[in-house]
Amino acid sequence: PNIYWWLVSFYCLFHLWLNIVAEVLHFGDREFYKDWWNAATVGEYWKLWNMPVHKWLLRHVYFPTLRLGLPRWASIILVFFVSAVFHELVLGVPLHLVRMWAFLGIMLQVPLVLITEHIHKRLKRDEAGNIVFWLTFCVVGQPLSVLLYYHDYLYEVHPYLKGSSS
């Protein structure tokens, strides 16, 4: 059920809502996402799924750090770090708990990017990396993150919601 909720939420936000807002504001660039569901690697997924944020991170974090002389790998890790901090804030502030689950989930994407790129180069097939992406991100990662935040919210922020144990 979690993946259905996530896909419907993605469709409602990125396809419906952002296009409505773009129409009302006469915004010309309607490229809010590309075909992330076909990503051959996790790195490719992050470049395709949220184009406004991807372009913002490139413009304000990645390219400036390269101009400062940081190596490419360090700039990529810094981009994931900034994204992880924002993800944690977006979840932690409204839920009144900062547990670092979102932060950890985003930062664990860095080795997953390397692993799926290695698989893609080794097997020379898009399907293998895409399967790894769907399994690790959509089947395990998202549901696990939701469960961890739900657990912490239920037991720490609103302990009266967990019911009696008698």
Backbone bond lengths (Angstrom), bond angles and torsions (degrees), N, CA, C in turn:
res aa  C-N    CA-C-N  psi(-1)  N-CA   C-N-CA  omega(-1)  CA-C   N-CA-C  phi
1 P - - - 1.456 - - 1.529 112.64 -
2 N 1.319 117.21 -30.99 1.456 119.98 -177.96 1.525 111.59 -62.89
3 I 1.322 116.93 -42.27 1.455 119.30 -177.91 1.531 111.39 -67.27
4 Y 1.337 117.08 -34.70 1.462 119.67 176.66 1.522 110.41 -64.92
5 W 1.334 116.76 -43.24 1.449 121.16 178.54 1.528 109.72 -61.58
6 W 1.345 116.79 -44.02 1.451 121.04 -178.63 1.527 110.73 -63.74
7 L 1.338 117.92 -43.75 1.473 121.05 -179.80 1.525 111.88 -66.69
8 V 1.325 117.25 -40.85 1.467 120.68 177.79 1.529 110.03 -66.15
9 S 1.323 116.93 -41.06 1.470 120.73 177.56 1.525 110.50 -63.04
10 F 1.324 116.61 -42.35 1.463 120.77 177.25 1.526 109.78 -59.00
11 Y 1.321 116.86 -48.71 1.466 121.09 -179.11 1.526 110.86 -60.56
12 C 1.330 116.26 -46.29 1.468 119.93 -178.04 1.524 111.91 -63.94
13 L 1.325 117.29 -42.01 1.462 119.99 -178.12 1.523 111.90 -77.16
14 F 1.328 117.14 -56.64 1.452 120.41 -170.63 1.523 113.83 -80.52
15 H 1.301 118.52 -30.13 1.460 119.03 -178.32 1.531 111.57 -96.89
16 L 1.307 117.02 -48.06 1.463 119.22 -176.54 1.531 112.67 -83.18
17 W 1.337 117.06 -62.48 1.456 121.11 -171.99 1.536 112.57 -62.62
18 L 1.314 118.04 -49.19 1.463 119.72 -177.51 1.522 112.01 -65.87
19 N 1.330 118.17 -33.11 1.464 119.86 175.61 1.521 111.72 -70.80
20 I 1.324 117.71 -35.85 1.467 120.65 175.77 1.531 109.97 -64.25
21 V 1.319 116.30 -47.64 1.468 120.52 178.74 1.531 110.34 -61.88
22 A 1.318 118.03 -42.23 1.460 121.58 179.04 1.527 110.85 -62.95
23 E 1.315 116.76 -39.03 1.471 120.55 178.67 1.527 110.70 -65.31
24 V 1.316 116.47 -46.51 1.471 121.07 -178.92 1.533 110.64 -63.49
25 L 1.324 117.15 -40.13 1.461 121.48 -177.00 1.533 113.34 -90.06
26 H 1.335 117.25 3.09 1.467 122.78 -178.36 1.529 111.35 56.21
27 F 1.326 115.08 42.31 1.459 121.82 -179.79 1.518 108.08 -83.03
28 G 1.334 117.61 124.07 1.453 121.64 -173.42 1.516 115.44 -78.10
29 D 1.328 117.48 -35.25 1.462 120.55 -175.85 1.520 109.28 -84.49
30 R 1.316 117.22 105.51 1.466 121.95 -177.68 1.521 112.61 -102.53
31 E 1.308 117.81 19.65 1.457 120.54 -179.05 1.534 109.01 -90.49
32 F 1.328 116.01 87.11 1.456 121.20 -178.41 1.526 111.99 -92.41
33 Y 1.313 117.15 -20.81 1.464 122.24 177.10 1.518 108.57 -160.27
34 K 1.306 114.96 159.30 1.463 121.47 173.11 1.521 106.85 -118.62
35 D 1.297 118.43 -170.22 1.469 121.57 -173.89 1.527 112.10 -77.02
36 W 1.340 115.86 69.69 1.468 122.17 -178.64 1.523 112.45 -64.01
37 W 1.305 118.68 -25.88 1.470 122.57 -177.72 1.524 111.86 -67.14
38 N 1.342 117.97 -15.50 1.460 122.19 177.66 1.526 112.66 -103.48
39 A 1.319 117.73 11.45 1.466 121.55 -175.43 1.528 110.93 -58.06
40 A 1.328 115.16 132.11 1.463 120.74 -179.53 1.520 111.43 -83.59
41 T 1.336 117.65 -19.59 1.463 122.56 178.01 1.528 108.25 -140.03
42 V 1.305 116.42 164.30 1.463 120.37 177.01 1.530 109.75 -67.68
43 G 1.331 117.15 -35.79 1.466 120.00 176.44 1.516 111.91 -61.15
44 E 1.315 116.26 -39.94 1.463 120.76 177.11 1.531 110.54 -64.86
45 Y 1.315 117.30 -39.29 1.465 121.16 176.87 1.530 110.81 -56.75
46 W 1.337 116.37 -47.75 1.462 119.76 -177.22 1.517 111.87 -65.40
47 K 1.326 118.05 -23.29 1.463 121.16 177.67 1.522 112.19 -83.66
48 L 1.332 117.30 -16.35 1.466 120.82 -173.25 1.521 115.05 -107.52
49 W 1.308 119.53 -26.23 1.460 119.15 -163.84 1.514 114.52 -85.06
50 N 1.315 120.66 -32.08 1.457 122.20 -178.04 1.525 107.62 -134.61
51 M 1.311 116.09 83.14 1.458 120.95 -172.25 1.531 113.90 -62.32
52 P 1.323 121.25 -41.88 1.470 118.59 178.99 1.535 112.56 -60.63
53 V 1.327 117.20 -43.64 1.467 119.91 179.36 1.522 110.39 -69.71
54 H 1.327 116.99 -40.54 1.471 120.45 178.60 1.525 110.47 -58.80
55 K 1.336 116.90 -47.04 1.469 120.55 179.99 1.529 111.10 -65.27
56 W 1.338 117.57 -37.64 1.459 121.04 178.70 1.525 110.52 -64.33
57 L 1.331 116.68 -45.94 1.466 120.54 179.72 1.531 111.35 -64.11
58 L 1.328 117.42 -38.63 1.466 119.88 175.86 1.524 110.57 -61.78
59 R 1.332 115.69 -48.96 1.463 121.58 -174.86 1.533 112.65 -67.53
60 H 1.334 117.01 -40.76 1.461 119.51 -170.02 1.532 114.94 -105.20
61 V 1.339 118.28 -12.05 1.467 119.82 179.94 1.535 110.74 -124.21
62 Y 1.323 117.25 -56.64 1.462 121.07 -171.53 1.525 112.61 -64.83
63 F 1.339 117.66 -59.01 1.465 120.19 -177.15 1.527 113.15 -64.08
64 P 1.351 119.96 -41.77 1.476 118.38 176.13 1.527 113.74 -60.65
65 T 1.333 117.51 -36.85 1.470 118.72 179.47 1.533 111.00 -71.02
66 L 1.325 116.99 -33.25 1.470 119.31 174.62 1.526 110.25 -65.39
67 R 1.352 116.87 -41.20 1.462 120.27 178.65 1.529 111.72 -65.17
68 L 1.330 116.55 -28.01 1.465 120.26 177.19 1.530 112.39 -76.81
69 G 1.323 116.65 -7.68 1.453 120.68 176.85 1.519 115.14 101.30
70 L 1.328 118.10 4.49 1.466 119.59 177.18 1.527 109.26 -69.01
71 P 1.317 117.17 144.89 1.464 118.75 175.58 1.530 111.00 -67.21
72 R 1.316 115.31 159.65 1.471 121.00 -177.42 1.523 111.21 -55.14
73 W 1.332 118.58 -45.39 1.467 121.85 -177.25 1.527 111.14 -62.27
74 A 1.331 117.57 -37.92 1.456 120.64 179.71 1.531 110.73 -69.73
75 S 1.319 116.79 -37.58 1.463 120.92 177.37 1.523 110.85 -64.52
76 I 1.324 116.47 -39.91 1.467 120.70 178.60 1.524 110.05 -64.65
77 I 1.316 117.42 -44.71 1.473 120.65 179.14 1.526 110.02 -63.16
78 L 1.332 117.49 -39.07 1.466 120.25 178.07 1.529 111.39 -65.12
79 V 1.327 117.38 -38.57 1.472 120.77 176.35 1.525 109.91 -61.26
80 F 1.325 117.61 -45.89 1.464 120.58 178.15 1.531 111.02 -64.07
81 F 1.326 117.04 -36.51 1.467 120.99 178.30 1.532 110.85 -63.22
82 V 1.330 117.23 -47.64 1.472 121.07 179.09 1.528 109.73 -61.92
83 S 1.323 117.02 -44.00 1.458 121.06 178.00 1.525 110.94 -61.96
84 A 1.324 117.09 -41.42 1.467 121.62 -179.86 1.524 111.22 -64.04
85 V 1.317 116.97 -41.40 1.469 120.63 177.87 1.525 110.18 -62.01
86 F 1.329 117.16 -46.36 1.469 120.06 179.69 1.528 111.69 -64.80
87 H 1.331 117.61 -40.09 1.469 119.75 177.47 1.526 110.91 -61.43
88 E 1.325 116.63 -42.49 1.461 120.19 179.47 1.518 111.08 -64.67
89 L 1.330 117.42 -39.96 1.463 120.49 178.02 1.528 111.98 -66.21
90 V 1.327 116.31 -41.75 1.469 120.25 -179.28 1.526 111.02 -62.60
91 L 1.327 117.37 -35.18 1.466 120.30 178.47 1.526 112.64 -88.46
92 G 1.313 116.81 -42.70 1.458 120.99 -172.88 1.509 114.95 -70.75
93 V 1.317 118.04 -39.98 1.466 120.62 -176.92 1.529 111.75 -66.20
94 P 1.329 120.15 -51.29 1.473 118.33 179.62 1.532 113.22 -64.55
95 L 1.327 117.19 -32.12 1.462 120.36 -179.51 1.531 112.75 -84.43
96 H 1.326 116.78 -6.12 1.466 122.98 -178.57 1.525 112.05 61.44
97 L 1.327 116.66 34.41 1.457 119.85 174.07 1.517 108.96 -155.28
98 V 1.303 114.81 131.36 1.454 121.33 176.58 1.524 106.28 -111.94
99 R 1.293 115.98 107.01 1.460 121.49 -175.43 1.510 113.42 -114.00
100 M 1.299 117.49 -4.88 1.467 123.79 177.41 1.524 113.61 71.63
101 W 1.321 118.44 13.81 1.473 119.71 178.03 1.524 110.57 -67.47
102 A 1.325 117.09 -45.81 1.467 119.82 179.26 1.527 110.07 -66.09
103 F 1.317 116.23 -41.89 1.462 120.72 178.25 1.531 110.19 -58.00
104 L 1.311 116.05 -50.14 1.456 120.99 179.75 1.532 111.16 -62.06
105 G 1.328 116.72 -42.07 1.459 120.36 179.36 1.518 112.71 -60.73
106 I 1.339 116.91 -41.21 1.462 120.15 178.78 1.529 110.45 -70.22
107 M 1.321 117.41 -43.90 1.470 119.73 -178.24 1.535 111.77 -66.64
108 L 1.327 117.65 -28.76 1.466 119.88 176.24 1.529 112.02 -72.39
109 Q 1.310 116.49 -10.43 1.465 119.99 175.60 1.528 110.96 -69.58
110 V 1.340 117.24 -27.17 1.474 120.00 -177.83 1.531 111.45 -59.92
111 P 1.348 119.53 -53.64 1.471 116.86 176.58 1.525 112.64 -65.43
112 L 1.333 117.19 -30.06 1.463 120.20 178.06 1.532 111.01 -66.18
113 V 1.338 117.04 -34.78 1.465 121.09 174.60 1.527 109.19 -60.45
114 L 1.319 116.24 -47.28 1.469 120.30 -179.61 1.527 112.00 -63.61
115 I 1.322 116.34 -41.93 1.472 120.71 -179.38 1.525 110.73 -64.19
116 T 1.336 117.29 -46.88 1.472 118.99 -177.67 1.522 111.45 -70.47
117 E 1.332 118.23 -31.46 1.467 119.43 175.11 1.530 110.41 -67.46
118 H 1.331 116.70 -38.39 1.468 120.43 177.12 1.540 110.15 -64.13
119 I 1.329 116.62 -44.95 1.474 120.60 178.48 1.524 110.06 -60.66
120 H 1.330 116.38 -44.19 1.464 120.80 -178.30 1.524 111.25 -63.18
121 K 1.322 117.51 -43.14 1.471 120.67 179.21 1.525 111.64 -69.01
122 R 1.324 115.84 -38.15 1.465 120.74 -176.76 1.530 111.69 -70.56
123 L 1.328 116.49 -47.41 1.462 120.29 -176.24 1.518 113.22 -89.70
124 K 1.343 116.81 -16.60 1.465 122.23 -178.35 1.532 111.98 54.16
125 R 1.330 114.63 39.40 1.469 120.63 178.69 1.524 108.61 -138.44
126 D 1.322 115.01 137.80 1.463 120.21 179.49 1.521 112.44 -74.25
127 E 1.320 117.13 -28.61 1.463 120.90 -172.90 1.526 113.00 -63.86
128 A 1.321 117.59 -38.72 1.469 120.82 -176.18 1.526 111.16 -62.81
129 G 1.332 117.20 -48.74 1.463 120.56 178.17 1.516 111.92 -65.08
130 N 1.320 116.66 -34.88 1.457 120.63 178.91 1.522 110.78 -67.04
131 I 1.319 116.97 -38.86 1.473 120.80 177.18 1.522 110.13 -65.27
132 V 1.335 116.87 -43.55 1.469 120.28 177.91 1.529 109.80 -60.82
133 F 1.339 116.63 -43.21 1.467 120.36 178.02 1.523 111.23 -57.95
134 W 1.339 117.26 -52.54 1.460 120.51 -176.98 1.522 111.71 -62.58
135 L 1.308 117.44 -40.53 1.471 119.88 -179.39 1.523 112.23 -69.18
136 T 1.332 116.86 -48.85 1.460 119.15 -174.68 1.518 113.08 -77.29
137 F 1.302 117.11 -35.68 1.461 119.37 -174.97 1.523 112.68 -91.68
138 C 1.309 116.80 -49.97 1.468 120.57 -172.40 1.523 113.86 -90.58
139 V 1.322 118.04 -35.63 1.461 120.29 -176.91 1.529 111.34 -88.10
140 V 1.335 117.30 -38.87 1.467 120.51 -178.17 1.533 111.56 -103.75
141 G 1.325 117.79 -52.86 1.462 122.42 -170.88 1.516 115.53 -61.19
142 Q 1.322 117.52 -56.99 1.465 120.80 -179.02 1.527 112.20 -61.85
143 P 1.333 119.27 -50.30 1.468 118.52 179.24 1.526 112.91 -61.23
144 L 1.318 118.11 -39.50 1.457 120.66 179.08 1.524 110.96 -63.70
145 S 1.310 116.70 -41.68 1.465 121.04 178.18 1.526 111.17 -62.57
146 V 1.313 116.87 -44.56 1.464 120.64 178.61 1.524 110.41 -61.77
147 L 1.326 116.96 -44.16 1.468 120.37 179.39 1.532 112.28 -63.65
148 L 1.315 117.60 -40.98 1.459 120.53 179.93 1.530 111.28 -64.61
149 Y 1.320 116.88 -45.27 1.464 119.56 178.54 1.522 111.15 -67.36
150 Y 1.324 117.42 -38.87 1.466 120.32 177.61 1.521 110.45 -62.20
151 H 1.321 117.07 -45.16 1.460 121.31 178.93 1.527 110.84 -58.75
152 D 1.328 116.43 -50.43 1.461 120.07 -178.44 1.520 111.66 -64.25
153 Y 1.323 116.55 -39.10 1.464 120.37 179.31 1.523 110.37 -65.00
154 L 1.308 115.74 -45.38 1.465 120.76 -176.79 1.521 111.99 -67.06
155 Y 1.309 117.90 -43.84 1.462 121.27 -173.15 1.525 114.80 -90.13
156 E 1.328 116.69 -19.67 1.460 117.71 -176.13 1.521 113.62 -113.90
157 V 1.308 117.94 -38.00 1.469 119.98 -178.88 1.520 110.58 -88.05
158 H 1.311 117.42 -42.29 1.466 122.11 -179.00 1.536 110.61 -129.10
159 P 1.324 117.70 70.68 1.476 119.26 -176.37 1.526 113.45 -64.68
160 Y 1.323 118.10 -21.99 1.455 120.32 178.68 1.512 112.82 -69.67
161 L 1.347 118.67 -15.37 1.463 122.29 179.43 1.519 113.30 -78.34
162 K 1.341 117.22 -18.24 1.471 119.07 -174.68 1.510 112.98 -74.97
163 G 1.309 118.76 -10.48 1.479 122.18 176.46 1.511 111.78 83.86
164 S 1.293 114.62 174.66 1.468 119.34 -179.27 1.520 109.36 -87.76
165 S 1.314 116.58 150.39 1.466 121.45 -176.68 1.532 111.24 -101.63
166 S 1.316 117.90 16.30 1.463 120.22 -178.54 1.500 112.74 -87.76
